């Protein structure tokens, strides 16, 4: 996975989760550049995982 020409994640271990909404891919932290994500101003809610921001 790249963003702005920078590799953010490189994995063969992603998990694909689906429910009644579009699929979401979960990437192990050890396969991702954890310095890349930044906090944004909005929040979401998942009925299975709870609130996120």
C-alpha positions in Angstrom: 0.0 0.0 0.0 1.4 3.4 -1.0 0.4 7.0 -0.3 2.1 10.0 -1.8 4.8 7.7 -3.3 5.6 6.4 0.2 5.2 2.7 1.2 2.8 2.6 4.1 2.3 -1.1 4.4 3.7 -4.3 2.7 2.1 -7.5 3.9 0.9 -10.9 2.8 -1.0 -11.3 6.1 -3.9 -8.8 5.8 -7.3 -10.0 7.0 -10.4 -9.0 5.1 -13.5 -8.5 7.2 -17.0 -8.0 5.8 -20.4 -7.5 7.2 -23.3 -5.5 5.9 -20.9 -2.8 4.7 -17.8 -2.6 2.3 -14.9 -4.8 3.2 -12.2 -3.6 5.5 -8.6 -4.8 5.4 -6.7 -5.2 8.7 -2.9 -5.1 8.4 -0.6 -6.3 11.1 1.2 -3.4 12.8 4.6 -5.0 12.2 3.9 -4.8 8.4 3.0 -1.1 8.5 4.9 2.1 8.9 3.1 3.2 12.1 4.6 6.7 11.8 2.5 7.4 8.7 -1.0 7.6 10.1 -2.2 10.9 11.6 -5.2 11.7 13.7 -8.1 13.4 12.0 -11.0 15.5 13.3 -13.8 13.1 12.8 -14.9 9.8 14.4 -16.8 6.7 13.3 -18.7 3.9 15.0 -18.6 0.2 14.2 -21.2 -2.0 15.9 -18.6 -4.7 16.4 -15.5 -2.7 17.4 -17.0 0.5 18.9 -15.9 4.1 18.4 -12.8 5.2 16.5 -11.1 8.4 15.6 
